Amino acid sequence: MTAKPTLTVLAGPTAVGKGTVCQYIREHYPQVWFSVSATTREPRPGEEEGVHYYFVSMDEFDRMIDEGQMLEYAVVHGKNKYGTPRAKCSRRWMLAAR
């Protein structure tokens, strides 16, 4: 019998250590898949497009919201938007459910 896929959400305030937890999981449980969030902020040194975030314009982010392409999103500190794009998560979920 194949185990059913499980969706786990790791959430917390800015700078609480979510990245550290994800790094630990990646190192110790390589079979775990992580979604990549989209953001309207500028990349920080060392961040890679599609690895750490999808960096998009405010207009592109708003279009994604309007078209129902975000599973969830939020405005952080009244400035930048962050969210989870629906498409890659849906594809991954469908593959895992087979």
C-alpha positions as CSV (number, residue, x, y, z in Angstrom):
1,M,0.0,0.0,0.0
2,T,1.3,3.5,-1.0
3,A,1.2,6.2,1.7
4,K,-1.1,9.1,0.9
5,P,0.7,12.4,0.2
6,T,0.7,14.8,3.1
7,L,0.6,18.6,2.8
8,T,2.3,20.5,5.6
9,V,2.4,24.2,6.0
10,L,5.2,25.9,7.8
11,A,4.1,29.4,8.8
12,G,5.4,32.0,11.1
13,P,6.2,35.7,11.4
14,T,9.1,37.3,9.5
15,A,12.6,36.3,10.7
16,V,11.2,33.6,13.1
17,G,13.4,30.9,11.6
18,K,11.3,29.2,8.9
19,G,14.3,29.1,6.5
20,T,16.4,27.4,9.1
21,V,13.8,24.7,9.7
22,C,13.4,24.2,5.9
23,Q,17.2,23.9,5.5
24,Y,17.3,21.2,8.2
25,I,14.5,19.3,6.6
26,R,16.1,19.5,3.1
27,E,19.4,18.2,4.6
28,H,17.9,15.3,6.6
29,Y,14.8,14.4,4.5
30,P,15.7,15.0,0.8
31,Q,12.4,13.3,-0.3
32,V,10.4,16.2,1.0
33,W,9.3,18.7,-1.6
34,F,9.1,22.4,-0.9
35,S,7.0,25.0,-2.8
36,V,8.7,28.2,-3.8
37,S,6.9,31.4,-2.9
38,A,6.5,34.4,-5.1
39,T,7.4,37.9,-3.8
40,T,7.4,41.5,-5.0
41,R,10.6,42.4,-3.1
42,E,14.0,42.7,-4.6
43,P,16.3,39.6,-4.3
44,R,18.8,39.6,-1.4
45,P,22.4,38.7,-2.0
46,G,22.7,35.0,-2.8
47,E,19.0,34.4,-3.5
48,E,18.3,32.7,-6.8
49,E,15.2,33.0,-8.9
50,G,13.0,29.9,-8.7
51,V,15.1,28.5,-5.8
52,H,14.5,30.9,-2.9
53,Y,11.6,32.8,-4.5
54,Y,10.0,33.8,-7.7
55,F,10.7,37.5,-7.9
56,V,7.8,39.3,-9.7
57,S,6.6,42.8,-10.2
58,M,3.7,44.2,-8.2
59,D,1.6,44.2,-11.4
60,E,2.4,40.5,-12.1
61,F,1.6,39.6,-8.5
62,D,-1.7,41.4,-8.7
63,R,-2.5,39.6,-12.0
64,M,-1.7,36.3,-10.4
65,I,-4.2,37.1,-7.6
66,D,-6.9,38.3,-10.0
67,E,-6.5,35.1,-12.1
68,G,-6.7,32.8,-9.0
69,Q,-3.1,31.7,-9.4
70,M,-2.3,32.1,-5.7
71,L,-3.1,29.5,-3.0
72,E,-2.5,32.2,-0.4
73,Y,-0.8,35.6,-0.2
74,A,-0.1,38.4,2.2
75,V,1.2,41.9,2.3
76,V,4.2,42.0,4.7
77,H,5.1,45.2,6.6
78,G,2.6,47.1,4.4
79,K,4.9,46.9,1.4
80,N,5.9,43.7,-0.3
81,K,3.6,40.8,-1.2
82,Y,4.4,37.1,-0.7
83,G,2.4,34.2,-1.8
84,T,2.3,30.5,-2.9
85,P,1.7,30.0,-6.6
86,R,-1.1,27.4,-7.2
87,A,0.2,25.7,-10.4
88,K,3.4,24.0,-9.2
89,C,1.7,22.9,-5.9
90,S,-1.3,21.5,-7.8
91,R,1.0,19.6,-10.3
92,R,3.1,18.2,-7.4
93,W,0.0,17.2,-5.5
94,M,-1.5,15.4,-8.5
95,L,1.8,13.5,-9.1
96,A,2.1,12.5,-5.5
97,A,-1.6,11.3,-5.4
98,R,-1.1,8.8,-8.2
